[in-house]
Amino acid sequence: MTLAFTKMHGLGNDFVVIDGVRQSVVLSPEDVRRLADRHFGVGCDQVLLVEPPEDPARALFRYRIFNADGGEVEQCGNGARCFAVFVREQGLTQAETIPVETLAGLIVLQVESDGQVRVDMGRPRFLPAEIPFLAATEADSYELEVGGTTVAIGAVSMGNPHAVLLVEDVATAPVARLGPLIEHHPRFPARVNVGFAAVTGRDRIDLRVHERGAGETLACGTGACAAMVVARRRGLVDAQARVHLPGGSLVLSWHGRVEDPVFMTGPATTVFHGRIER
């Protein structure tokens, strides 16, 4: 069977995007791993699947995300921007405001006049049970024993779990060493994405992210949101900040109240279209 796909990226965080509206698509974990393989497949950090919504009264589409290891996850911010561009380029909708269902709930994508996509990522969740993270009470900072040392982290869910470490310089941050250890730490029962963030001004954060099930990526939209809210909660940044990642930068805004949503604005790029035999 031949499967049509589109290769896209958001700041170098790359995706195989599949139309599951006009073609019947069922992806096994093995299918996802083969598509994501950079030597024997197409190659990507995540596979994104566009499906009809379960509730057409609330959403235009259902948005599903699969990491390169085959596991389905709740949310992906860079993928959300690519999703918005994909459904418009494919003629699935001409709407500029696109509500979509995810495992984490409803999110709203807004295509701007300059082609950038603004995403309402929903409100951050700090309660340990909602992340999920094993802790007795909610706190701005937690101590975590990992790799023979103790590190301080902020923990938050942006639809998926994030641990954020504040560092002096992202260039020398121990991403390769600590990222996998924290990802699989027993206090994160669903594993976790790990951000290494350096606040370099009231309106700037430098960031590298080790993504759950994918390793370090060039950009992570939900990771940028997590870094923003952790830094904002500690009074280190203003309500709007630019987050600089290896693949480029995103604009984040959050007013700082728990009930306020986080907004993320950035680009999405189509690379090529193709077909692959399954």
C-alpha positions in Angstrom: 0.0 0.0 0.0 1.3 3.5 -0.9 1.0 6.2 1.7 1.1 9.9 0.7 2.9 12.3 3.1 4.4 15.7 3.4 7.7 16.5 5.0 7.6 19.8 7.1 9.6 21.5 9.8 9.2 24.1 12.4 12.6 25.7 13.1 14.2 22.4 12.2 12.0 20.3 14.4 10.9 18.0 11.5 7.7 16.1 10.8 6.1 13.6 8.4 2.6 14.9 8.1 -0.1 12.5 6.8 -3.6 13.3 5.6 -6.0 10.8 7.4 -9.1 12.7 6.1 -8.9 11.7 2.4 -7.0 8.4 2.9 -7.5 5.6 5.4 -4.5 5.6 7.7 -3.8 3.3 10.7 -0.3 3.6 12.1 1.2 0.9 14.3 4.3 1.8 16.4 6.4 -0.1 13.9 5.0 2.0 11.0 5.9 5.2 12.9 9.4 4.0 13.7 10.0 3.1 10.0 8.7 6.4 8.8 10.8 8.3 11.3 14.0 6.3 10.5 16.5 8.7 8.9 18.3 5.8 7.1 15.5 3.4 6.0 12.5 5.7 6.1 11.6 9.3 5.5 13.2 10.6 8.7 11.6 12.9 11.3 11.3 13.8 14.9 7.5 13.2 15.0 4.8 11.8 12.7 1.7 13.9 12.6 -1.7 12.5 11.6 -4.6 14.7 10.4 -8.0 13.1 11.1 -11.7 14.2 11.2 -12.7 15.6 14.6 -14.6 13.5 17.1 -16.8 16.5 17.8 -17.3 18.6 14.6 -19.2 21.2 16.6 -16.0 22.1 18.5 -13.2 21.4 16.1 -12.3 21.2 12.4 -9.8 18.3 12.8 -8.2 15.9 15.2 -4.4 16.2 15.6 -2.4 13.2 16.6 1.3 13.1 17.3 3.7 10.1 17.3 7.3 10.4 18.5 10.1 8.7 16.6 10.1 5.8 19.0 6.5 5.0 18.0 4.7 6.3 21.1 1.7 8.6 20.8 2.0 11.8 22.8 -0.3 14.6 23.9 1.0 17.7 22.3 3.6 19.3 20.0 3.8 23.0 19.5 6.0 23.1 16.4 3.9 20.4 14.9 0.7 22.4 15.6 2.0 25.2 13.4 2.9 22.8 10.6 -0.5 21.2 11.0 -2.2 24.6 10.4 -0.1 25.2 7.3 -0.6 21.7 6.0 -4.5 21.6 6.2 -4.6 24.9 4.3 -2.1 24.0 1.6 -3.9 20.7 1.1 -7.2 22.4 0.6 -8.7 20.7 3.7 -9.8 24.1 5.0 -9.4 27.7 4.1 -10.1 28.9 7.7 -7.5 31.1 9.3 -8.7 30.2 12.8 -8.5 26.4 13.2 -9.6 24.6 16.4 -8.2 21.1 16.7 -8.6 18.2 19.1 -5.5 16.8 20.7 -5.0 14.2 23.5 -4.3 17.2 25.7 -7.6 18.9 24.8 -8.7 21.5 22.3 -6.2 24.0 20.9 -6.7 26.9 18.5 -4.3 27.7 15.6 -4.4 31.1 14.0 -2.7 31.7 10.6 -1.4 35.3 10.5 -1.2 37.5 7.4 2.6 37.1 7.2 2.3 33.2 7.2 3.4 32.8 10.8 1.1 30.7 13.0 -0.1 31.8 16.5 -1.1 28.9 18.7 -3.2 29.1 21.8 -1.4 26.4 23.7 -3.9 26.4 26.7 -3.0 27.1 30.3 0.0 25.6 32.0 -0.6 23.0 34.6 1.6 23.0 37.7 -0.2 20.5 40.0 2.1 17.4 40.2 -0.7 15.0 39.5 -1.6 16.8 36.3 2.0 16.8 34.9 2.4 13.9 36.0 5.2 14.3 38.6 5.6 12.6 41.9 5.7 15.2 44.6 3.9 15.8 47.9 2.9 19.4 47.0 3.1 22.0 44.2 6.3 24.1 44.2 8.1 26.5 41.8 11.2 24.4 42.2 11.9 20.8 43.0 15.2 19.0 43.8 15.8 15.9 41.7 18.5 13.4 42.3 20.0 12.3 39.0 23.3 11.1 37.7 25.0 11.2 41.1 24.0 14.8 41.7 21.0 17.0 42.8 19.5 19.4 40.3 16.8 22.0 40.7 13.9 21.8 38.2 10.7 23.5 37.4 7.9 21.1 36.4 4.9 21.9 34.3 2.6 20.4 31.8 1.9 22.2 28.5 -0.3 19.3 27.4 2.8 17.1 27.8 5.2 16.9 30.7 8.2 19.2 31.0 11.2 19.6 33.4 13.1 22.9 33.0 16.6 23.4 34.4 17.9 27.0 34.5 21.5 27.1 33.4 24.1 29.8 32.8 24.9 28.9 29.2 23.0 26.5 27.0 26.2 25.8 24.9 27.8 24.0 27.9 24.6 22.6 29.4 24.8 18.8 30.0 21.9 18.0 27.6 23.3 14.7 26.3 24.2 13.4 29.8 21.3 14.6 31.9 18.5 14.7 29.3 18.0 10.9 29.0 18.4 10.4 32.7 15.8 13.0 33.6 13.5 11.8 30.8 13.3 8.3 32.4 13.4 9.5 36.1 11.0 7.4 38.2 9.4 10.6 39.5 8.0 11.2 36.0 5.8 8.2 35.4 5.0 9.2 31.8 8.6 10.2 31.1 9.3 13.9 30.5 10.7 16.5 28.0 13.8 18.2 29.5 14.6 21.9 28.8 17.9 23.6 29.6 17.1 27.3 29.7 19.3 30.4 30.1 17.5 33.7 30.8 19.6 36.3 29.1 17.3 39.3 29.4 13.7 40.3 30.5 12.6 39.4 27.0 15.0 36.6 26.0 15.5 32.9 26.8 18.1 30.6 25.2 16.9 27.0 25.2 17.9 23.5 24.3 15.5 20.6 24.7 15.9 16.8 25.0 12.5 15.6 23.8 10.8 12.5 25.2 11.2 9.6 22.7 13.2 11.7 20.2 16.3 13.0 21.9 17.6 16.6 21.4 15.8 18.4 18.7 16.5 21.7 16.9 13.3 23.2 18.4 10.5 22.3 20.7 7.4 24.4 20.9 5.9 23.1 24.1 9.4 23.2 25.6 9.6 26.9 24.7 6.2 27.4 26.4 7.5 25.5 29.5 10.7 27.5 29.7 8.7 30.8 29.4 6.2 29.9 32.2 8.9 28.6 34.6 11.0 31.8 34.1 7.9 34.1 34.3 6.7 32.4 37.5 10.1 33.2 39.1 9.9 36.8 38.0 12.8 36.5 35.5 11.0 37.6 32.3 8.2 39.9 31.2 4.9 38.8 29.8 6.4 38.5 26.3 9.7 36.9 25.5 11.5 35.5 22.5 12.8 32.0 23.0 15.9 31.2 21.0 16.5 27.5 20.1 19.1 25.9 17.9 16.8 26.0 14.9 15.5 29.5 15.3 13.3 31.6 17.6 9.6 31.7 18.8 7.7 34.5 20.4 5.9 33.4 23.7 3.5 35.4 25.8 1.9 34.5 29.1 0.5 37.0 31.6 1.4 34.9 34.6 -1.8 33.8 36.1 -2.6 30.0 36.3 -5.8 30.5 34.3 -4.1 32.4 31.5 -3.3 30.5 28.2 0.2 30.6 26.7 0.5 31.9 23.2 3.2 30.8 20.8 4.0 32.4 17.4 6.4 31.1 14.8 7.0 29.8 11.3 6.2 26.4 9.6 7.8 25.3 6.4 6.8 22.7 3.8 9.9 20.8 2.5 8.5 18.2 0.0 5.7 15.8 -0.8 6.2 12.1 -1.3 4.8 8.6 -1.3 6.2 5.6 0.6 5.3 1.9 0.3 4.1 0.5 3.6 
